Amino acid sequence: MQNFAAPALPIVARMIATAEHAPERAVAFQGAPGANSHIAALEAFPDGLPLPCFSFEDAIDAVKEGRADRAMIPIENSLHGRVADIHFLLPESGLAIVGEHFLPIRYGLMGTGEIAQVKEAMSHPQALGQCRHWLKAHGIAPVAYPDTAGAAAVIAEMADPGVAALAPPGAADLYGLKLLATDLADAEHNMTRFVVLAREAPPIEGPGPFMTTFIFEVKNVPAALYKALGGFATNGVNMTKLESYQRGGSFAATEFYADIVGSPTDATVGRALEELRFHTKWARVLGTYRQARPRPE
């Protein structure tokens, strides 16, 4: 908690105290109160108790340690791509993906002076990237900070009219700032996808449709990825996301993060995953969960 700016500390302290009395309702999120993750947690869990955490690792630890029942983590944005390195964070945590949520993203420019005075805008690199054209058009230089709403708290503490924050508009009221401009994203379709993490994966039952997320490492042989993914094509399984990443400084073996439509209990998905395991060094399912938005079968 000590990493949050002073204006955010009383709000954070109240939220932590409330969550401590009912950890089974607590939903951990990364960022200061008023962040997009806070908004997503409230939307996905209207009866939950949002628990602010300074970093993604802190939010995951809150679930691992039983201080929260769930964590809400943003993983990708429609304008700026990957948000959190969930393929690094999740496998080491022992948590499972149990849900997803999509949040339309809207930003406001907020500060202590007037918009004509603003020379710099502080925010999370994702937010700065999503609004980069607007900032450039207004001659405002981006300044990176770990959190959008946290940046608003910092601006309130700085009280410098030349520096503003880029954050969800509600953060202006929370931290006593002037809302200088709204709807700053570079495209109307600005949307962030969140995943919900929990200590245990519930049984796969009831109506779908489902999504399944998994990671795997290919063998260091020619056509390794082609062979690994062949089973999804032959079984008609739709893969909606595939990202490569490398771990431990190695440039020899590549690991992949993937989302597919369906559940391992489906015959087609089961066969595809079986073929994947045959052609890879290892494969691990991170979670199966109901779709929050429809994808084509």
C-alpha positions as a Markdown table, in Angstrom:
| # | Residue | x | y | z |
|---|---|---|---|---|
| 1 | Met | 0.0 | 0.0 | 0.0 |
| 2 | Gln | 2.9 | 2.3 | 0.7 |
| 3 | Asn | 3.6 | 2.5 | -3.1 |
| 4 | Phe | 0.4 | 4.4 | -3.8 |
| 5 | Ala | 0.5 | 8.2 | -3.9 |
| 6 | Ala | -0.7 | 10.0 | -0.8 |
| 7 | Pro | -4.1 | 11.1 | -2.1 |
| 8 | Ala | -5.0 | 7.4 | -2.8 |
| 9 | Leu | -3.9 | 6.0 | 0.5 |
| 10 | Pro | -7.0 | 6.7 | 2.6 |
| 11 | Ile | -9.2 | 5.2 | -0.1 |
| 12 | Val | -7.0 | 2.2 | -0.5 |
| 13 | Ala | -6.9 | 1.7 | 3.3 |
| 14 | Arg | -10.7 | 1.7 | 3.5 |
| 15 | Met | -11.1 | -0.8 | 0.7 |
| 16 | Ile | -8.5 | -3.1 | 2.2 |
| 17 | Ala | -10.1 | -3.0 | 5.6 |
| 18 | Thr | -13.5 | -3.8 | 4.1 |
| 19 | Ala | -12.1 | -6.7 | 2.1 |
| 20 | Glu | -10.4 | -8.1 | 5.1 |
| 21 | His | -13.8 | -8.7 | 6.8 |
| 22 | Ala | -15.1 | -10.8 | 3.8 |
| 23 | Pro | -12.2 | -12.2 | 1.8 |
| 24 | Glu | -14.6 | -14.6 | 0.1 |
| 25 | Arg | -16.1 | -11.6 | -1.7 |
| 26 | Ala | -12.9 | -9.7 | -2.4 |
| 27 | Val | -11.7 | -9.2 | -6.0 |
| 28 | Ala | -8.1 | -8.1 | -6.3 |
| 29 | Phe | -7.1 | -5.8 | -9.1 |
| 30 | Gln | -3.9 | -3.9 | -10.1 |
| 31 | Gly | -4.0 | -0.2 | -9.7 |
| 32 | Ala | -5.3 | 2.6 | -7.5 |
| 33 | Pro | -9.1 | 3.1 | -6.9 |
| 34 | Gly | -10.7 | 4.4 | -10.1 |
| 35 | Ala | -8.5 | 2.4 | -12.5 |
| 36 | Asn | -10.0 | 0.5 | -15.4 |
| 37 | Ser | -9.4 | -2.8 | -13.5 |
| 38 | His | -11.4 | -1.4 | -10.6 |
| 39 | Ile | -14.3 | -0.6 | -13.0 |
| 40 | Ala | -14.0 | -4.1 | -14.5 |
| 41 | Ala | -14.1 | -5.7 | -11.1 |
| 42 | Leu | -17.3 | -3.8 | -10.2 |
| 43 | Glu | -19.0 | -4.7 | -13.5 |
| 44 | Ala | -18.1 | -8.4 | -13.3 |
| 45 | Phe | -18.8 | -8.8 | -9.6 |
| 46 | Pro | -21.5 | -6.3 | -8.5 |
| 47 | Asp | -21.6 | -7.8 | -5.0 |
| 48 | Gly | -17.8 | -8.1 | -4.7 |
| 49 | Leu | -15.4 | -6.1 | -2.7 |
| 50 | Pro | -12.6 | -4.6 | -4.9 |
| 51 | Leu | -9.2 | -4.9 | -3.4 |
| 52 | Pro | -6.6 | -2.5 | -4.8 |
| 53 | Cys | -3.0 | -3.9 | -5.3 |
| 54 | Phe | 0.0 | -1.9 | -6.6 |
| 55 | Ser | 1.2 | -4.6 | -9.1 |
| 56 | Phe | -0.1 | -7.6 | -11.0 |
| 57 | Glu | 2.0 | -9.8 | -8.8 |
| 58 | Asp | 0.4 | -8.3 | -5.7 |
| 59 | Ala | -3.1 | -9.0 | -7.1 |
| 60 | Ile | -2.1 | -12.6 | -7.8 |
| 61 | Asp | -0.5 | -13.0 | -4.3 |
| 62 | Ala | -3.7 | -11.7 | -2.7 |
| 63 | Val | -5.6 | -14.6 | -4.2 |
| 64 | Lys | -2.8 | -17.2 | -3.5 |
| 65 | Glu | -2.7 | -16.1 | 0.2 |
| 66 | Gly | -6.5 | -16.1 | 0.6 |
| 67 | Arg | -7.0 | -12.3 | 1.0 |
| 68 | Ala | -9.1 | -12.3 | -2.1 |
| 69 | Asp | -11.3 | -14.9 | -3.8 |
| 70 | Arg | -10.6 | -13.7 | -7.3 |
| 71 | Ala | -8.3 | -11.4 | -9.2 |
| 72 | Met | -9.2 | -9.3 | -12.3 |
| 73 | Ile | -6.2 | -9.0 | -14.7 |
| 74 | Pro | -6.2 | -7.2 | -18.1 |
| 75 | Ile | -4.4 | -9.2 | -20.7 |
| 76 | Glu | -5.1 | -7.5 | -24.1 |
| 77 | Asn | -6.4 | -4.3 | -25.6 |
| 78 | Ser | -7.9 | -3.9 | -29.1 |
| 79 | Leu | -5.7 | -0.8 | -29.8 |
| 80 | His | -2.4 | -1.6 | -28.1 |
| 81 | Gly | -2.1 | -5.3 | -27.8 |
| 82 | Arg | -0.8 | -7.2 | -24.8 |
| 83 | Val | -1.3 | -5.7 | -21.4 |
| 84 | Ala | -0.1 | -8.2 | -18.7 |
| 85 | Asp | 2.3 | -11.0 | -19.4 |
| 86 | Ile | -0.2 | -13.5 | -18.1 |
| 87 | His | 1.8 | -16.4 | -19.7 |
| 88 | Phe | 4.7 | -15.5 | -17.3 |
| 89 | Leu | 2.6 | -14.6 | -14.2 |
| 90 | Leu | -0.1 | -17.3 | -14.2 |
| 91 | Pro | 1.9 | -20.6 | -14.6 |
| 92 | Glu | 4.1 | -19.7 | -11.7 |
| 93 | Ser | 1.1 | -18.7 | -9.5 |
| 94 | Gly | -0.8 | -22.0 | -9.5 |
| 95 | Leu | -4.0 | -20.1 | -10.2 |
| 96 | Ala | -6.5 | -20.9 | -12.9 |
| 97 | Ile | -8.4 | -18.7 | -15.4 |
| 98 | Val | -12.1 | -19.1 | -14.4 |
| 99 | Gly | -13.7 | -16.2 | -16.4 |
| 100 | Glu | -13.3 | -13.3 | -18.7 |
| 101 | His | -14.7 | -9.8 | -19.0 |
| 102 | Phe | -14.6 | -7.1 | -21.7 |
| 103 | Leu | -14.5 | -3.4 | -20.8 |
| 104 | Pro | -15.0 | -0.5 | -23.2 |
| 105 | Ile | -12.2 | 1.9 | -22.4 |
| 106 | Arg | -12.7 | 5.7 | -22.1 |
| 107 | Tyr | -10.1 | 8.1 | -20.9 |
| 108 | Gly | -10.1 | 11.6 | -19.6 |
| 109 | Leu | -7.4 | 14.2 | -19.2 |
| 110 | Met | -7.4 | 15.6 | -15.7 |
| 111 | Gly | -5.2 | 18.0 | -13.8 |
| 112 | Thr | -5.1 | 21.0 | -11.5 |
| 113 | Gly | -4.9 | 23.8 | -14.1 |
| 114 | Glu | -6.3 | 24.4 | -17.5 |
| 115 | Ile | -5.8 | 22.3 | -20.6 |
| 116 | Ala | -3.8 | 25.1 | -22.3 |
| 117 | Gln | -1.2 | 24.7 | -19.5 |
| 118 | Val | -0.7 | 21.0 | -19.9 |
| 119 | Lys | 2.7 | 20.0 | -21.4 |
| 120 | Glu | 2.9 | 16.4 | -20.1 |
| 121 | Ala | 0.4 | 13.6 | -19.5 |
| 122 | Met | 1.2 | 10.8 | -17.0 |
| 123 | Ser | -0.4 | 7.4 | -17.3 |
| 124 | His | 0.1 | 3.7 | -17.8 |
| 125 | Pro | 2.0 | 2.9 | -21.1 |
| 126 | Gln | -1.1 | 1.2 | -22.4 |
| 127 | Ala | -3.3 | 4.2 | -21.9 |
| 128 | Leu | -0.6 | 6.5 | -23.4 |
| 129 | Gly | -0.4 | 4.2 | -26.4 |
| 130 | Gln | -4.2 | 4.1 | -26.9 |
| 131 | Cys | -4.3 | 7.9 | -26.9 |
| 132 | Arg | -1.0 | 8.7 | -28.6 |
| 133 | His | -2.5 | 10.4 | -31.7 |
| 134 | Trp | -4.6 | 12.7 | -29.5 |
| 135 | Leu | -1.7 | 13.6 | -27.3 |
| 136 | Lys | 0.6 | 14.3 | -30.3 |
| 137 | Ala | -2.1 | 16.5 | -31.9 |
| 138 | His | -2.3 | 18.6 | -28.7 |
| 139 | Gly | 1.5 | 18.8 | -28.2 |
| 140 | Ile | 1.4 | 16.8 | -24.9 |
| 141 | Ala | 4.3 | 14.6 | -24.1 |
| 142 | Pro | 3.6 | 11.1 | -22.6 |
| 143 | Val | 5.1 | 10.2 | -19.2 |
| 144 | Ala | 4.8 | 6.5 | -18.2 |
| 145 | Tyr | 3.5 | 5.5 | -14.8 |
| 146 | Pro | 2.5 | 2.0 | -13.5 |
| 147 | Asp | -1.2 | 2.8 | -13.3 |
| 148 | Thr | -3.8 | 5.2 | -14.8 |
| 149 | Ala | -5.8 | 6.1 | -11.6 |
| 150 | Gly | -2.5 | 6.1 | -9.7 |
| 151 | Ala | -1.2 | 8.7 | -12.0 |
| 152 | Ala | -4.3 | 10.8 | -11.2 |
| 153 | Ala | -3.4 | 10.5 | -7.5 |
| 154 | Val | 0.2 | 11.6 | -8.2 |
| 155 | Ile | -1.0 | 14.6 | -10.2 |
| 156 | Ala | -3.2 | 15.6 | -7.3 |
| 157 | Glu | -0.2 | 15.4 | -5.0 |
| 158 | Met | 2.1 | 17.3 | -7.4 |
| 159 | Ala | -0.4 | 20.2 | -8.0 |
| 160 | Asp | 1.6 | 21.2 | -11.1 |
| 161 | Pro | -0.8 | 22.6 | -13.8 |
| 162 | Gly | 1.8 | 21.7 | -16.5 |
| 163 | Val | 1.4 | 17.9 | -15.8 |
| 164 | Ala | -2.0 | 16.1 | -16.2 |
| 165 | Ala | -3.1 | 12.5 | -15.8 |
| 166 | Leu | -4.7 | 10.3 | -18.4 |
| 167 | Ala | -7.2 | 8.1 | -16.5 |
| 168 | Pro | -10.8 | 6.9 | -16.4 |
| 169 | Pro | -13.0 | 10.1 | -16.0 |
| 170 | Gly | -14.2 | 9.0 | -12.5 |
| 171 | Ala | -10.7 | 9.3 | -11.1 |
| 172 | Ala | -11.0 | 13.1 | -11.4 |
| 173 | Asp | -13.7 | 13.1 | -8.7 |
| 174 | Leu | -11.9 | 10.6 | -6.5 |
| 175 | Tyr | -8.8 | 12.8 | -6.4 |
| 176 | Gly | -10.2 | 16.2 | -6.6 |
| 177 | Leu | -8.9 | 17.0 | -10.2 |
| 178 | Lys | -10.4 | 19.0 | -13.0 |
| 179 | Leu | -11.6 | 17.0 | -15.9 |
| 180 | Leu | -10.1 | 18.8 | -18.9 |
| 181 | Ala | -11.1 | 16.5 | -21.8 |
| 182 | Thr | -12.9 | 13.2 | -22.3 |
| 183 | Asp | -13.1 | 10.4 | -24.9 |
| 184 | Leu | -9.5 | 10.6 | -25.9 |
| 185 | Ala | -8.9 | 7.1 | -27.3 |
| 186 | Asp | -7.7 | 7.0 | -30.9 |
| 187 | Ala | -10.5 | 4.7 | -32.0 |
| 188 | Glu | -14.1 | 4.1 | -30.8 |
| 189 | His | -13.6 | 0.3 | -30.5 |
| 190 | Asn | -11.1 | 0.7 | -27.7 |
| 191 | Met | -11.8 | -2.4 | -25.6 |
| 192 | Thr | -9.7 | -4.3 | -23.0 |
| 193 | Arg | -10.2 | -8.0 | -22.2 |
| 194 | Phe | -9.7 | -9.1 | -18.6 |
| 195 | Val | -9.3 | -12.6 | -17.2 |
| 196 | Val | -10.6 | -13.7 | -13.8 |
| 197 | Leu | -8.2 | -15.8 | -11.7 |
| 198 | Ala | -9.0 | -18.1 | -8.8 |
| 199 | Arg | -7.2 | -20.7 | -6.7 |
| 200 | Glu | -9.2 | -23.6 | -8.0 |
| 201 | Ala | -10.9 | -24.2 | -11.4 |
| 202 | Pro | -14.6 | -25.1 | -11.0 |
| 203 | Pro | -16.0 | -28.2 | -12.8 |
| 204 | Ile | -16.8 | -27.7 | -16.4 |
| 205 | Glu | -20.5 | -28.1 | -16.5 |
| 206 | Gly | -23.7 | -26.3 | -17.6 |
| 207 | Pro | -24.3 | -24.5 | -20.9 |
| 208 | Gly | -21.4 | -22.9 | -22.8 |
| 209 | Pro | -20.0 | -21.8 | -25.1 |
| 210 | Phe | -16.6 | -22.0 | -23.5 |
| 211 | Met | -13.1 | -20.8 | -24.1 |
| 212 | Thr | -9.9 | -22.7 | -23.2 |
| 213 | Thr | -6.5 | -21.1 | -22.6 |
| 214 | Phe | -3.3 | -23.0 | -22.6 |
| 215 | Ile | 0.5 | -22.7 | -23.0 |
| 216 | Phe | 3.0 | -25.0 | -24.6 |
| 217 | Glu | 6.6 | -25.3 | -25.8 |
| 218 | Val | 7.4 | -26.6 | -29.2 |
| 219 | Lys | 10.2 | -29.0 | -30.0 |
| 220 | Asn | 13.3 | -27.5 | -31.6 |
| 221 | Val | 12.7 | -29.2 | -35.0 |
| 222 | Pro | 11.6 | -28.1 | -38.4 |
| 223 | Ala | 7.8 | -27.4 | -38.8 |
| 224 | Ala | 7.3 | -27.9 | -35.0 |
| 225 | Leu | 4.5 | -25.3 | -34.7 |
| 226 | Tyr | 2.8 | -26.6 | -37.8 |
| 227 | Lys | 2.7 | -30.1 | -36.4 |
| 228 | Ala | 1.6 | -28.9 | -32.9 |
| 229 | Leu | -1.3 | -27.0 | -34.3 |
| 230 | Gly | -2.4 | -29.4 | -37.0 |
| 231 | Gly | -4.8 | -31.2 | -34.7 |
| 232 | Phe | -6.9 | -28.0 | -34.2 |
| 233 | Ala | -7.3 | -27.6 | -37.9 |
| 234 | Thr | -8.2 | -31.3 | -38.6 |
| 235 | Asn | -10.7 | -31.2 | -35.7 |
| 236 | Gly | -12.3 | -27.9 | -36.7 |
| 237 | Val | -11.3 | -26.1 | -33.5 |
| 238 | Asn | -11.2 | -22.3 | -33.8 |
| 239 | Met | -8.1 | -20.7 | -32.3 |
| 240 | Thr | -8.7 | -17.1 | -31.5 |
| 241 | Lys | -5.3 | -16.1 | -30.1 |
| 242 | Leu | -1.8 | -17.3 | -30.5 |
| 243 | Glu | 1.2 | -15.5 | -29.1 |
| 244 | Ser | 4.9 | -16.5 | -28.9 |
| 245 | Tyr | 7.2 | -15.6 | -26.1 |
| 246 | Gln | 10.6 | -16.7 | -24.9 |
| 247 | Arg | 11.7 | -17.4 | -21.3 |
| 248 | Gly | 15.0 | -17.3 | -19.5 |
| 249 | Gly | 17.0 | -15.6 | -22.2 |
| 250 | Ser | 16.9 | -18.6 | -24.5 |
| 251 | Phe | 16.5 | -18.0 | -28.3 |
| 252 | Ala | 16.3 | -21.7 | -29.1 |
| 253 | Ala | 13.0 | -22.8 | -27.7 |
| 254 | Thr | 9.8 | -20.9 | -28.1 |
| 255 | Glu | 6.7 | -21.1 | -25.9 |
| 256 | Phe | 3.2 | -20.1 | -27.0 |
| 257 | Tyr | 0.0 | -18.8 | -25.3 |
| 258 | Ala | -3.2 | -19.7 | -27.1 |
| 259 | Asp | -7.0 | -19.3 | -26.7 |
| 260 | Ile | -9.4 | -21.7 | -28.4 |
| 261 | Val | -13.2 | -22.0 | -28.6 |
| 262 | Gly | -14.5 | -25.0 | -26.7 |
| 263 | Ser | -13.8 | -27.2 | -23.7 |
| 264 | Pro | -11.5 | -30.2 | -23.2 |
| 265 | Thr | -14.7 | -32.2 | -22.6 |
| 266 | Asp | -15.6 | -31.6 | -26.2 |
| 267 | Ala | -14.5 | -34.6 | -28.3 |
| 268 | Thr | -12.9 | -32.3 | -31.0 |
| 269 | Val | -11.0 | -30.2 | -28.5 |
| 270 | Gly | -9.9 | -33.3 | -26.5 |
| 271 | Arg | -8.4 | -34.9 | -29.7 |
| 272 | Ala | -6.7 | -31.6 | -30.7 |
| 273 | Leu | -5.1 | -31.2 | -27.2 |
| 274 | Glu | -4.0 | -34.8 | -27.3 |
| 275 | Glu | -2.3 | -34.3 | -30.6 |
| 276 | Leu | -0.8 | -31.0 | -29.3 |
| 277 | Arg | 0.8 | -32.9 | -26.4 |
| 278 | Phe | 2.3 | -35.5 | -28.7 |
| 279 | His | 4.1 | -32.9 | -30.8 |
| 280 | Thr | 5.3 | -30.6 | -28.0 |
| 281 | Lys | 7.7 | -30.7 | -25.2 |
| 282 | Trp | 4.9 | -29.9 | -22.8 |
| 283 | Ala | 1.4 | -28.3 | -22.8 |
| 284 | Arg | -0.6 | -27.0 | -19.9 |
| 285 | Val | -4.2 | -25.8 | -19.8 |
| 286 | Leu | -4.5 | -22.6 | -17.8 |
| 287 | Gly | -8.3 | -22.6 | -17.6 |
| 288 | Thr | -11.7 | -23.3 | -19.3 |
| 289 | Tyr | -14.4 | -20.7 | -18.8 |
| 290 | Arg | -17.6 | -19.4 | -20.3 |
| 291 | Gln | -17.3 | -16.8 | -23.1 |
| 292 | Ala | -18.1 | -13.3 | -22.1 |
| 293 | Arg | -18.5 | -12.4 | -25.8 |
| 294 | Pro | -19.5 | -14.7 | -28.6 |
| 295 | Arg | -16.7 | -16.1 | -30.9 |
| 296 | Pro | -17.3 | -18.1 | -34.0 |
| 297 | Glu | -17.2 | -21.9 | -33.6 |
